[in-house]
Every structure is written in structure tokens, then in C-alpha cells.
Amino acid sequence: MSCIGLTIFLGIWQLERLVWKENLIKNFENLKTEKPLSLSMGKMKYRNIDEFRKIITNATIDRSKKIFFPAKTYNGKNGYFIASLLIDNHGNRYLVDEGWFELNKFEYFKNNEAKFSAEILGYIRYPTEKRLFTPENSPETNEWYYYDLEEVQKFFKIEINQKFFIKNISKFNENFLFPSSIKHNYSNNHLQYAVTWFLMSFSFLIIFIVYLLRKYK
């Protein structure tokens, strides 16, 4: 009976994942045609802005305040994502994921404390909860594995927006820094997985019924 319950649970979980993945893919498809929203209008900070909303802003990126996300495999190579402080033209402060770079450029970005102005085109992401097997963030070594904006704010020692961060899709002058893409490569096999679990549950049920019939025959 425990096998039946477990496989039904896993099947339902895969159906939930199916809905989540379909919405995620839809959000990325919408980014291709969506007109960007100006991030800052006066002092408004868009505390209720929707996730995956495309935005545009004239801003200053301050790399004296930055964090690194180890990416063990990205495009088949080792490297890091860099996220820095972004200050828009009204003084609002956000965390922006600038993009990914190869491992051999780490010292360049580690020692880079440049401040530069740019027109940023990107989209909004909300922080997600830490997963069970995700390592803890390490501010001591400046290695981060999930977005905890409150923790980042303490690390930067400066107030930043706590609702969301920005995924940059603009190309800067550094050809070795690759911004985020609005193209997705997500596979969506959750329906197949759900059917597999439900079939296994049905098989266990048949086995259990046969066992009962033989036992009490």
C-alpha cells in the first residue's frame, strides 16, 4: 500500500511541475514580443511588479558591490554569474545579474570595481526559496548559490530592492560576459513522468489485489 501511495504522490507532484513548467515557458515566450516597461518613473519602485516583466532603464552599474554564483556547467564550460549593484537615474538601487563569464576571467571581475552607465534591458525575477540540497551562501568567500536579497543587502551594506532582482539581457562592451537570454531550452517531460508514476501505481494496485485474492481464496 505504501508503494501505491508513494507513486500516486509522485504522479501528482509531476502534474504540479507540469503546470509550473508550462507557465515558465509561456513567460519566456512573452518576453520575445513584450514592450519593456520603464523601470523607474520618479521615485516609484514598483514593489508589485510582475515576475518576468521586461524592463528598461538608464542606470549605473557599480561593480565595487558584486557577488558571484559558481556555474559548474554552463554551455558546457565552467564559470560564474556576476550580480552587481544597479542604481537607476532616480537613485533606486537593485541587484542586477549582469551575465555569465568563463572561469579564466574570474580575477578580472574579482578585481574590477568599475562604475559605468548603460541602458539596461532585462526582466524581473523573484528570489526563490533555497532547495534542500543547495549549498549555503558564503559571504566570506563571496560565493552564492541562491538569491537571498536580505543577505545580499547586508553584504553590500547598502539598501537594495527586496522584492525582485533584474536579469540583464543587454550586451556590454566585454565580449566575454554573456548576458541572460530570453530564449529558453527547457524540456517539458513532466506529463510523461506523471503517466509513468500513475501506471506504476496501477500496477502495484493490481499486484496487491491479486495477493489478496490468493490469500483469502
C-alpha positions as CSV (number, residue, x, y, z in Angstrom):
1,M,0.0,0.0,0.0
2,S,2.9,2.4,0.8
3,C,4.2,1.9,-2.8
4,I,0.8,2.8,-4.2
5,G,0.6,5.9,-2.1
6,L,4.1,7.0,-2.9
7,T,3.7,6.6,-6.7
8,I,0.3,8.4,-6.7
9,F,2.0,11.3,-4.7
10,L,4.9,11.4,-7.3
11,G,2.4,11.4,-10.1
12,I,0.5,14.4,-8.6
13,W,3.8,16.1,-8.0
14,Q,4.8,15.8,-11.6
15,L,1.4,17.2,-12.7
16,E,2.1,20.2,-10.5
17,R,5.6,20.5,-12.0
18,L,3.9,20.3,-15.5
19,V,1.8,23.4,-14.8
20,W,4.8,25.2,-13.4
21,K,7.0,24.4,-16.4
22,E,4.2,25.4,-18.9
23,N,3.9,28.8,-17.2
24,L,7.7,29.3,-17.1
25,I,7.9,28.6,-20.9
26,K,5.0,30.9,-21.5
27,N,6.7,33.7,-19.6
28,F,9.8,33.4,-21.7
29,E,7.8,33.3,-24.9
30,N,6.1,36.5,-23.9
31,L,9.4,38.2,-23.3
32,K,10.2,38.0,-27.0
33,T,7.3,40.3,-28.0
34,E,6.6,42.3,-24.8
35,K,7.3,46.0,-24.8
36,P,9.6,46.9,-22.0
37,L,8.4,48.9,-19.0
38,S,10.5,51.9,-17.9
39,L,11.8,50.6,-14.5
40,S,11.9,54.0,-12.7
41,M,9.2,56.7,-13.0
42,G,10.1,59.3,-10.5
43,K,10.6,57.7,-7.1
44,M,8.3,54.7,-7.8
45,K,10.0,51.4,-7.0
46,Y,7.4,49.1,-8.5
47,R,7.1,46.9,-5.4
48,N,4.3,45.0,-7.0
49,I,5.8,44.5,-10.5
50,D,5.1,41.1,-12.0
51,E,7.8,38.5,-12.4
52,F,9.2,38.1,-15.9
53,R,8.2,41.6,-16.8
54,K,10.5,43.1,-19.3
55,I,12.1,46.4,-18.2
56,I,14.4,49.1,-19.5
57,T,16.3,51.7,-17.6
58,N,19.2,54.1,-17.8
59,A,21.4,53.2,-14.9
60,T,24.8,53.0,-13.3
61,I,26.3,49.6,-12.6
62,D,28.6,49.6,-9.6
63,R,31.0,46.6,-9.5
64,S,32.5,47.6,-6.2
65,K,29.5,45.8,-4.9
66,K,29.1,42.5,-6.5
67,I,28.5,38.8,-5.8
68,F,29.5,35.6,-7.7
69,F,27.4,32.5,-8.4
70,P,29.5,29.5,-9.4
71,A,28.1,27.8,-12.5
72,K,29.8,24.4,-12.8
73,T,28.3,23.7,-16.2
74,Y,27.0,26.5,-18.5
75,N,27.2,26.0,-22.2
76,G,29.5,23.0,-21.4
77,K,32.1,25.2,-19.6
78,N,32.9,26.2,-16.0
79,G,32.4,29.8,-14.9
80,Y,30.4,32.2,-12.8
81,F,27.5,34.5,-12.9
82,I,28.1,38.0,-11.7
83,A,25.5,40.1,-10.0
84,S,26.2,43.8,-9.2
85,L,24.6,46.9,-7.7
86,L,22.4,48.8,-10.2
87,I,21.4,52.4,-9.5
88,D,18.8,53.9,-11.8
89,N,18.6,57.6,-12.7
90,H,16.3,58.3,-9.7
91,G,18.6,56.7,-7.2
92,N,16.7,53.5,-6.7
93,R,19.0,50.5,-6.1
94,Y,18.6,47.0,-7.3
95,L,20.6,43.8,-7.7
96,V,21.3,43.0,-11.4
97,D,22.5,39.7,-12.8
98,E,24.9,41.0,-15.4
99,G,25.6,37.6,-17.0
100,W,28.0,34.7,-17.2
101,F,31.8,34.5,-17.8
102,E,34.3,31.7,-18.0
103,L,36.4,30.6,-15.1
104,N,39.6,32.2,-16.6
105,K,38.1,35.7,-16.3
106,F,37.4,35.4,-12.6
107,E,40.3,37.5,-11.5
108,Y,39.3,40.2,-14.0
109,F,35.9,40.5,-12.5
110,K,37.0,40.0,-8.9
111,N,39.4,43.0,-9.1
112,N,37.0,45.1,-11.3
113,E,35.4,47.8,-9.3
114,A,34.3,50.0,-12.2
115,K,31.2,52.1,-12.3
116,F,29.7,52.7,-15.7
117,S,26.5,53.9,-17.1
118,A,24.4,51.9,-19.6
119,E,20.9,51.4,-20.9
120,I,19.8,48.2,-19.3
121,L,17.3,45.9,-20.9
122,G,16.2,43.0,-18.8
123,Y,13.5,41.2,-17.0
124,I,12.3,40.8,-13.4
125,R,12.9,37.7,-11.3
126,Y,11.7,37.0,-7.8
127,P,14.0,35.2,-5.3
128,T,13.1,31.5,-4.8
129,E,13.4,29.5,-1.6
130,K,16.6,27.6,-1.0
131,R,16.3,24.0,-2.2
132,L,17.1,21.1,0.1
133,F,20.4,20.2,-1.5
134,T,21.5,23.7,-2.4
135,P,24.7,24.8,-0.6
136,E,24.6,27.7,1.8
137,N,25.6,31.1,0.6
138,S,29.2,32.0,1.7
139,P,29.6,35.8,2.0
140,E,33.0,35.2,3.5
141,T,34.3,33.9,0.1
142,N,31.7,35.8,-1.9
143,E,30.2,32.5,-3.4
144,W,26.5,32.5,-3.7
145,Y,24.1,29.7,-4.7
146,Y,20.7,31.2,-4.3
147,Y,19.2,34.8,-4.2
148,D,18.7,36.0,-0.7
149,L,18.2,39.7,-1.2
150,E,18.3,40.5,2.5
151,E,21.6,38.7,2.9
152,V,23.0,40.5,-0.2
153,Q,21.8,43.8,1.3
154,K,23.8,43.1,4.5
155,F,26.8,42.1,2.4
156,F,26.7,45.3,0.3
157,K,26.0,47.3,3.4
158,I,23.5,49.4,1.4
159,E,19.8,49.2,0.9
160,I,18.6,47.4,-2.2
161,N,15.1,46.5,-3.5
162,Q,14.0,43.4,-1.6
163,K,11.1,42.4,-3.9
164,F,13.0,41.4,-7.0
165,F,16.3,41.4,-8.9
166,I,17.0,42.0,-12.6
167,K,18.3,39.6,-15.2
168,N,20.2,41.7,-17.7
169,I,19.8,40.8,-21.4
170,S,21.9,43.8,-22.8
171,K,25.3,43.2,-24.3
172,F,28.1,45.3,-22.8
173,N,31.5,46.0,-24.3
174,E,33.0,43.0,-22.7
175,N,32.7,40.2,-25.3
176,F,33.5,37.6,-22.7
177,L,30.5,38.5,-20.5
178,F,27.3,36.7,-21.7
179,P,24.0,38.3,-20.6
180,S,20.9,36.3,-19.9
181,S,18.8,35.1,-22.9
182,I,15.1,35.3,-23.4
183,K,15.3,32.1,-25.3
184,H,14.7,29.0,-23.2
185,N,15.9,25.5,-23.6
186,Y,13.6,23.9,-21.0
187,S,12.3,20.4,-21.7
188,N,8.8,19.6,-20.5
189,N,8.5,15.8,-19.9
190,H,6.5,16.1,-16.7
191,L,3.3,14.7,-18.3
192,Q,5.3,11.6,-19.4
193,Y,6.7,11.2,-15.9
194,A,3.3,11.6,-14.3
195,V,1.8,8.9,-16.5
196,T,4.7,6.6,-15.7
197,W,4.2,7.0,-11.9
198,F,0.4,6.5,-12.3
199,L,0.9,3.4,-14.3
200,M,3.3,2.1,-11.7
201,S,0.7,2.8,-9.0
202,F,-1.9,0.9,-11.0
203,S,0.5,-2.0,-11.4
204,F,1.1,-2.1,-7.7
205,L,-2.7,-2.0,-7.1
206,I,-3.2,-5.0,-9.4
207,I,-0.4,-6.9,-7.7
208,F,-2.0,-6.1,-4.3
209,I,-5.4,-7.2,-5.4
210,V,-4.0,-10.5,-6.8
211,Y,-2.2,-11.0,-3.5
212,L,-5.4,-10.5,-1.5
213,L,-7.4,-12.8,-3.8
214,R,-4.8,-15.6,-3.4
215,K,-4.5,-15.0,0.4
216,Y,-8.3,-15.2,1.1
217,K,-9.3,-17.6,-1.6
